[in-house]
Amino acid sequence: MRPLSFFAALVTSSCLGTTEPFLHPNTDDHLDAGSGLLDVADAGPCTALSGTVTSITRGHYCVTGDVIIPTGATLEIPPGTVFTVMGRYHFGRDPSWVDAEPPAIQGSGSIHAIGTAAEPIIFRGVTPDVGWFGLVVSHSHDTVHLEYVTIRDTYKDDTNPSSRIWKRGGALGSYVNVRGTIIRHCSFLNNKARSVAGAIDLNSHGSWPNAGPVEITDSLFEDNRCECRVYSGSSVDLCGGGAIRFSHVGGDASLVKLERNVFRRNQALRLANIDAYGGAIGGFDDGIVIGPDNVFEKNHAATADGAISCNGQDRLGTLIKEVDPSVVFSDNTPDDGCGK
């Protein structure tokens, strides 16, 4: 088995566009809340942004209100764009819409945020504790596609009783996007959700055989947490997924790819009387394969499965059916999960 430092070196700093690893070999250093990012002043003058947005040019934007991507639009975000969110604002789906089931559900537009190693795209709070509401793309017509993107400093805890979408998936909620969700070379840092999925909530990508691809590769998930204060759905829908929560995502190996990611210090907490499973990855009803060269280090779940949850929610199906032998587990509590 390769040492942990080898896998850490695979994940490079999307914030600075350098080849420096997040976890330096032979140290226990970690990415502090403010490191790896330009100060707001260093990003240059910003342009105020709020309201309905269908196109955008490269620049530094200060988000001063909800940003809504309307149905049928795909927001193409150029490399090098920085969004500094100045308060508790939403980005993507219109937060005034209630959750409903098809055909009544109102879908949002989609996002293509494709940066480069030299020119990443950054979504951040004006301070690490600003707690903006992150991104939601729901029932869109297009693929959700992020590359070389950093999303950080969110807290998805909208008090609207009609919305569970804005309580889960702190950084990104991808909800029934049948064209698929692609995430490559991204960083998810210091994100929180009141319900499930501290960083990403991935709920359905269509029904087989009409399902889009799901890919999460070469990405970093660090210091994210779900709080399990409220159920995300039914009373048997147990909480979990300090970093990622999958649900209704068919685990066909040709469609779902989860490889070469680092999961560090993510938590599934139990802040109400709701069990919490999967400090890094939780969910149900999927049959996901944890592919090669993923690293799980110092993640925690309040109930069980400190890193990954296989059968914690067996009433709803097995989440993880296979773990590649190259996957590294280190110092997860109370256990690694999946019998590890």
ROLO-425081 format. One record per residue (C-alpha): x, y, z. Coordinates in pm, 1 decimal, decimal comma. Example, Ala and Ser with C-alpha at 12.3 -4.5 7.8 and 13.67 -1.06 7.14 Angstrom:
BEGIN
<rec <1230,0; -450,0; 780,0>>
<rec <1367,0; -106,0; 714,0>>
//
This chain:
BEGIN
<rec <0,0; 0,0; 0,0>>
<rec <128,9; 343,4; -87,1>>
<rec <190,2; 587,4; 200,5>>
<rec <-62,8; 857,1; 282,5>>
<rec <174,0; 1130,8; 164,5>>
<rec <162,9; 989,9; -190,0>>
<rec <-213,8; 1026,4; -216,1>>
<rec <-211,7; 1369,9; -56,8>>
<rec <29,2; 1488,4; -322,9>>
<rec <-226,2; 1400,7; -587,8>>
<rec <-456,7; 1676,9; -464,0>>
<rec <-318,2; 2017,9; -555,0>>
<rec <-415,5; 2361,0; -442,2>>
<rec <-699,3; 2475,2; -664,8>>
<rec <-706,0; 2799,8; -471,5>>
<rec <-358,0; 2913,0; -560,2>>
<rec <-314,8; 2722,7; -884,0>>
<rec <10,0; 2562,8; -762,0>>
<rec <129,5; 2205,9; -741,4>>
<rec <183,5; 2216,4; -365,3>>
<rec <-1,0; 1939,9; -180,0>>
<rec <-262,4; 2023,6; 81,6>>
<rec <-104,9; 1776,1; 323,5>>
<rec <271,2; 1799,6; 308,4>>
<rec <457,5; 1468,7; 338,9>>
<rec <563,2; 1361,7; 686,4>>
<rec <369,4; 1634,4; 864,7>>
<rec <31,0; 1668,1; 1031,5>>
<rec <-25,3; 2017,0; 896,0>>
<rec <-367,4; 2103,5; 765,4>>
<rec <-535,4; 2377,2; 570,4>>
<rec <-637,2; 2647,5; 816,4>>
<rec <-965,4; 2832,9; 773,3>>
<rec <-799,2; 3127,5; 604,7>>
<rec <-506,0; 2969,9; 420,6>>
<rec <-487,9; 2880,6; 55,3>>
<rec <-705,6; 3174,7; -43,8>>
<rec <-646,1; 3532,4; -141,8>>
<rec <-769,9; 3795,4; 98,2>>
<rec <-1073,7; 3983,4; -32,2>>
<rec <-859,2; 4290,2; -92,3>>
<rec <-602,3; 4083,4; -284,2>>
<rec <-872,3; 3963,8; -525,3>>
<rec <-909,7; 4322,7; -645,3>>
<rec <-1214,7; 4551,4; -660,9>>
<rec <-1543,0; 4366,4; -676,1>>
<rec <-1863,6; 4414,2; -870,9>>
<rec <-2190,7; 4375,8; -678,8>>
<rec <-2394,9; 4074,8; -790,6>>
<rec <-2750,4; 3968,2; -704,7>>
<rec <-3079,9; 3879,2; -869,3>>
<rec <-3141,3; 3669,9; -1180,9>>
<rec <-2818,4; 3589,1; -1364,6>>
<rec <-2786,2; 3404,7; -1697,1>>
<rec <-2434,4; 3504,7; -1806,6>>
<rec <-2122,3; 3641,1; -1644,1>>
<rec <-1773,3; 3756,9; -1740,9>>
<rec <-1445,9; 3685,8; -1563,3>>
<rec <-1397,5; 3902,3; -1256,9>>
<rec <-1430,9; 3943,5; -882,9>>
<rec <-1794,0; 3964,7; -764,6>>
<rec <-1926,2; 4058,9; -422,1>>
<rec <-2254,6; 3873,4; -381,8>>
<rec <-2491,4; 4116,3; -208,0>>
<rec <-2817,7; 3921,4; -243,7>>
<rec <-2958,3; 3589,9; -367,8>>
<rec <-2829,2; 3488,7; -712,5>>
<rec <-3091,3; 3297,4; -912,4>>
<rec <-3018,9; 3090,8; -1224,1>>
<rec <-3354,8; 3061,0; -1400,3>>
<rec <-3503,5; 2747,8; -1553,8>>
<rec <-3353,1; 2669,1; -1893,2>>
<rec <-3033,0; 2871,3; -1844,2>>
<rec <-2682,0; 2735,3; -1793,2>>
<rec <-2451,7; 2979,6; -1615,7>>
<rec <-2104,9; 2946,7; -1774,0>>
<rec <-1850,4; 3077,1; -1523,4>>
<rec <-1511,1; 3168,3; -1676,6>>
<rec <-1178,3; 3056,6; -1526,1>>
<rec <-1035,2; 3294,7; -1268,7>>
<rec <-1371,8; 3420,6; -1143,4>>
<rec <-1402,6; 3487,9; -769,3>>
<rec <-1729,9; 3518,3; -577,9>>
<rec <-1706,9; 3674,0; -232,0>>
<rec <-2040,9; 3625,5; -59,0>>
<rec <-2109,2; 3915,8; 173,7>>
<rec <-2392,9; 3762,3; 378,6>>
<rec <-2642,3; 3479,5; 411,3>>
<rec <-2739,3; 3451,8; 45,6>>
<rec <-2845,4; 3165,4; -184,4>>
<rec <-2694,5; 3079,4; -524,9>>
<rec <-2880,1; 2878,1; -793,0>>
<rec <-3237,7; 2763,2; -739,4>>
<rec <-3490,4; 3029,2; -638,0>>
<rec <-3514,2; 2992,7; -256,5>>
<rec <-3873,8; 3120,7; -255,3>>
<rec <-3993,3; 2804,4; -431,1>>
<rec <-4133,5; 2529,0; -212,6>>
<rec <-4011,6; 2171,2; -240,9>>
<rec <-4251,3; 1955,1; -437,5>>
<rec <-4249,0; 1638,3; -640,8>>
<rec <-4277,7; 1618,1; -1021,5>>
<rec <-4460,1; 1737,8; -1217,4>>
<rec <-4518,2; 2030,0; -978,8>>
<rec <-4148,5; 2084,2; -897,6>>
<rec <-3994,5; 2402,5; -1036,1>>
<rec <-3647,1; 2337,2; -1169,0>>
<rec <-3350,2; 2570,6; -1173,1>>
<rec <-3094,0; 2642,4; -1439,0>>
<rec <-2756,0; 2471,3; -1423,8>>
<rec <-2392,3; 2567,9; -1362,7>>
<rec <-2079,5; 2504,0; -1568,0>>
<rec <-1790,1; 2635,1; -1357,3>>
<rec <-1478,3; 2509,2; -1532,5>>
<rec <-1158,0; 2668,0; -1410,8>>
<rec <-796,9; 2563,4; -1459,5>>
<rec <-507,6; 2490,3; -1226,2>>
<rec <-368,6; 2835,1; -1306,5>>
<rec <-706,7; 3011,9; -1294,4>>
<rec <-940,1; 2842,3; -1046,2>>
<rec <-1293,8; 2955,4; -968,4>>
<rec <-1360,4; 3045,2; -604,1>>
<rec <-1683,9; 3075,7; -404,5>>
<rec <-1613,1; 3197,9; -50,8>>
<rec <-1763,3; 3388,5; 234,7>>
<rec <-1635,3; 3733,9; 316,0>>
<rec <-1527,7; 3573,0; 646,9>>
<rec <-1490,4; 3202,1; 732,8>>
<rec <-1800,0; 3218,1; 956,2>>
<rec <-2034,8; 3410,9; 723,8>>
<rec <-2245,5; 3097,3; 666,0>>
<rec <-2385,9; 3169,5; 319,3>>
<rec <-2628,8; 2911,1; 179,1>>
<rec <-2412,6; 2758,0; -91,7>>
<rec <-2530,6; 2633,2; -432,2>>
<rec <-2840,6; 2435,0; -531,9>>
<rec <-2916,4; 2304,3; -881,3>>
<rec <-3245,4; 2114,4; -903,5>>
<rec <-3425,6; 1937,8; -1189,7>>
<rec <-3215,0; 2120,5; -1446,1>>
<rec <-3191,2; 2056,6; -1819,7>>
<rec <-2810,7; 2033,7; -1825,6>>
<rec <-2513,8; 1869,7; -1656,3>>
<rec <-2384,2; 2020,5; -1331,1>>
<rec <-2012,6; 2055,6; -1406,8>>
<rec <-1739,0; 2189,2; -1174,3>>
<rec <-1364,0; 2174,3; -1236,3>>
<rec <-1091,2; 2351,8; -1037,4>>
<rec <-1350,7; 2513,2; -812,2>>
<rec <-1327,2; 2593,3; -441,7>>
<rec <-1648,5; 2629,7; -237,9>>
<rec <-1616,7; 2720,7; 128,8>>
<rec <-1766,6; 2890,9; 435,2>>
<rec <-2129,6; 2783,7; 384,4>>
<rec <-2404,1; 2693,6; 632,3>>
<rec <-2715,1; 2551,9; 468,8>>
<rec <-2978,7; 2596,5; 740,2>>
<rec <-3263,6; 2785,5; 573,6>>
<rec <-3550,3; 2808,8; 825,1>>
<rec <-3819,0; 2797,9; 554,0>>
<rec <-4037,3; 2503,5; 668,7>>
<rec <-4132,2; 2427,6; 306,6>>
<rec <-3771,3; 2363,9; 200,5>>
<rec <-3548,2; 2071,0; 283,4>>
<rec <-3326,6; 2135,0; -22,6>>
<rec <-3174,3; 2441,6; 147,2>>
<rec <-3094,4; 2247,5; 465,7>>
<rec <-2864,7; 1981,9; 314,8>>
<rec <-2552,4; 1976,7; 103,0>>
<rec <-2370,9; 2274,0; 254,3>>
<rec <-2164,5; 2363,2; -53,0>>
<rec <-2365,9; 2201,4; -333,1>>
<rec <-2706,8; 2039,1; -359,4>>
<rec <-2746,5; 1851,9; -688,6>>
<rec <-3104,2; 1732,5; -685,7>>
<rec <-3252,4; 1516,4; -966,0>>
<rec <-3024,8; 1646,8; -1239,6>>
<rec <-3066,4; 1366,9; -1490,6>>
<rec <-2787,4; 1483,1; -1723,1>>
<rec <-2539,9; 1411,2; -1443,5>>
<rec <-2300,8; 1580,3; -1199,9>>
<rec <-1926,6; 1611,8; -1274,7>>
<rec <-1679,7; 1734,0; -1008,8>>
<rec <-1306,4; 1731,1; -1084,1>>
<rec <-1009,7; 1893,2; -906,6>>
<rec <-1231,5; 2080,8; -659,5>>
<rec <-1198,3; 2177,7; -293,0>>
<rec <-1481,5; 2184,8; -38,5>>
<rec <-1370,5; 2351,0; 284,2>>
<rec <-1546,4; 2459,0; 603,6>>
<rec <-1902,2; 2387,9; 486,1>>
<rec <-2198,0; 2291,6; 708,6>>
<rec <-2555,3; 2170,1; 671,7>>
<rec <-2832,9; 2165,9; 930,9>>
<rec <-2955,0; 1827,8; 806,1>>
<rec <-2743,7; 1586,7; 593,5>>
<rec <-2437,4; 1624,8; 368,4>>
<rec <-2190,1; 1881,2; 493,8>>
<rec <-2043,2; 1952,1; 148,8>>
<rec <-2239,0; 1777,0; -131,5>>
<rec <-2590,1; 1633,2; -137,7>>
<rec <-2631,2; 1423,6; -450,8>>
<rec <-2991,0; 1305,5; -484,4>>
<rec <-3074,5; 1104,7; -798,5>>
<rec <-2936,3; 1138,8; -1149,1>>
<rec <-3229,2; 981,7; -1329,9>>
<rec <-3370,2; 631,7; -1359,3>>
<rec <-3177,4; 352,2; -1526,8>>
<rec <-3110,8; 338,9; -1818,3>>
<rec <-3184,0; 711,1; -1860,4>>
<rec <-2934,6; 833,1; -1602,2>>
<rec <-2648,7; 1079,3; -1633,4>>
<rec <-2292,5; 1021,3; -1512,8>>
<rec <-2176,0; 1104,0; -1160,8>>
<rec <-1805,9; 1175,8; -1117,6>>
<rec <-1617,7; 1304,5; -813,9>>
<rec <-1242,8; 1281,0; -871,9>>
<rec <-914,3; 1440,5; -759,6>>
<rec <-1090,2; 1660,8; -503,8>>
<rec <-1041,5; 1764,6; -141,0>>
<rec <-1309,9; 1756,6; 130,6>>
<rec <-1186,1; 1910,8; 453,1>>
<rec <-1355,0; 2035,6; 772,7>>
<rec <-1712,1; 1993,3; 649,3>>
<rec <-1993,7; 1874,5; 875,0>>
<rec <-2359,1; 1781,2; 881,1>>
<rec <-2542,6; 1850,7; 1206,0>>
<rec <-2841,6; 1612,9; 1189,7>>
<rec <-3067,4; 1864,4; 1361,1>>
<rec <-3361,8; 1773,2; 1136,1>>
<rec <-3459,1; 1480,9; 914,1>>
<rec <-3400,1; 1530,9; 544,1>>
<rec <-3703,4; 1323,5; 450,4>>
<rec <-3895,8; 1039,7; 612,3>>
<rec <-3855,1; 915,4; 968,0>>
<rec <-3645,3; 620,7; 845,7>>
<rec <-3410,4; 845,2; 648,6>>
<rec <-3123,6; 844,3; 896,2>>
<rec <-2873,6; 1125,7; 892,1>>
<rec <-2515,8; 1118,6; 771,5>>
<rec <-2251,5; 1224,8; 526,7>>
<rec <-2017,8; 1476,0; 685,7>>
<rec <-1878,5; 1546,2; 336,5>>
<rec <-2102,5; 1369,1; 80,5>>
<rec <-2443,2; 1211,2; 98,0>>
<rec <-2570,0; 994,7; -188,0>>
<rec <-2935,0; 896,3; -229,7>>
<rec <-3110,3; 728,4; -521,9>>
<rec <-2788,2; 734,4; -722,6>>
<rec <-2756,7; 406,7; -911,5>>
<rec <-2413,7; 264,3; -843,6>>
<rec <-2349,0; 126,6; -1191,6>>
<rec <-1970,7; 131,8; -1233,3>>
<rec <-1999,5; 279,3; -1580,8>>
<rec <-2192,1; 581,0; -1447,2>>
<rec <-2058,6; 651,4; -1097,0>>
<rec <-1689,4; 732,1; -1049,2>>
<rec <-1542,7; 818,4; -707,8>>
<rec <-1161,9; 817,6; -727,5>>
<rec <-845,7; 988,8; -595,4>>
<rec <-1014,8; 1215,7; -341,6>>
<rec <-896,8; 1318,3; 5,5>>
<rec <-1150,5; 1333,0; 292,0>>
<rec <-1009,0; 1491,2; 606,2>>
<rec <-1170,0; 1595,4; 938,3>>
<rec <-1529,1; 1583,0; 816,1>>
<rec <-1800,0; 1512,9; 1075,7>>
<rec <-2150,5; 1370,3; 1095,6>>
<rec <-2273,9; 1517,0; 1424,8>>
<rec <-2576,0; 1429,2; 1636,5>>
<rec <-2711,0; 1765,2; 1750,0>>
<rec <-3066,6; 1635,1; 1789,6>>
<rec <-3209,8; 1291,7; 1863,4>>
<rec <-3114,7; 1160,3; 1518,9>>
<rec <-2846,0; 896,6; 1459,1>>
<rec <-2552,9; 1010,2; 1244,9>>
<rec <-2358,5; 774,8; 1016,0>>
<rec <-2071,9; 828,9; 775,6>>
<rec <-1828,6; 1097,2; 887,9>>
<rec <-1715,3; 1141,5; 527,4>>
<rec <-1972,0; 955,2; 312,1>>
<rec <-2327,2; 854,9; 403,4>>
<rec <-2659,3; 788,1; 236,1>>
<rec <-2867,0; 495,2; 113,5>>
<rec <-3008,2; 294,3; -177,4>>
<rec <-2710,9; 320,2; -409,0>>
<rec <-2453,0; 39,7; -425,7>>
<rec <-2162,8; 284,5; -467,7>>
<rec <-1808,8; 160,2; -534,2>>
<rec <-1536,7; 351,9; -346,6>>
<rec <-1281,1; 357,2; -626,6>>
<rec <-902,7; 359,3; -621,5>>
<rec <-676,0; 595,2; -429,5>>
<rec <-929,8; 768,9; -204,7>>
<rec <-794,0; 875,0; 136,0>>
<rec <-1005,3; 900,2; 454,8>>
<rec <-826,8; 1065,6; 746,6>>
<rec <-955,5; 1183,0; 1088,1>>
<rec <-1324,9; 1184,2; 995,6>>
<rec <-1587,2; 1130,4; 1267,9>>
<rec <-1946,0; 1011,3; 1299,4>>
<rec <-2141,5; 1044,0; 1622,1>>
<rec <-2317,3; 705,8; 1591,7>>
<rec <-2100,5; 478,7; 1374,2>>
<rec <-1902,0; 455,8; 1048,2>>
<rec <-1647,6; 729,0; 1104,5>>
<rec <-1538,8; 737,7; 739,3>>
<rec <-1789,9; 554,0; 516,5>>
<rec <-2133,8; 407,3; 583,0>>
<rec <-2223,4; 76,0; 416,4>>
<rec <-2521,9; -68,9; 598,9>>
<rec <-2616,2; 184,1; 865,7>>
<rec <-2944,9; 245,0; 689,0>>
<rec <-3023,5; -111,4; 583,9>>
<rec <-3397,6; -41,8; 577,8>>
<rec <-3332,3; 168,4; 271,3>>
<rec <-3066,9; -39,1; 95,6>>
<rec <-2689,7; -67,4; 100,9>>
<rec <-2497,5; 250,1; 21,7>>
<rec <-2150,2; 111,7; -48,2>>
<rec <-2110,0; -232,4; -199,6>>
<rec <-1735,0; -236,6; -265,1>>
<rec <-1416,8; -62,1; -146,7>>
<rec <-1107,0; -69,6; -366,6>>
<rec <-802,2; -224,2; -190,4>>
<rec <-595,9; 90,4; -252,6>>
<rec <-822,1; 309,0; -35,2>>
<rec <-641,2; 447,4; 271,6>>
<rec <-808,1; 481,0; 614,9>>
<rec <-635,7; 664,1; 899,5>>
<rec <-756,3; 772,6; 1247,3>>
<rec <-1130,3; 784,6; 1174,0>>
<rec <-1362,5; 757,9; 1476,9>>
<rec <-1531,0; 559,7; 1618,2>>
<rec <-1433,5; 326,6; 1329,7>>
<rec <-1369,4; 339,2; 956,8>>
<rec <-1708,3; 187,2; 868,0>>
<rec <-1800,5; -99,5; 635,8>>
<rec <-1641,7; -344,1; 877,6>>
<rec <-1300,7; -178,0; 846,0>>
//
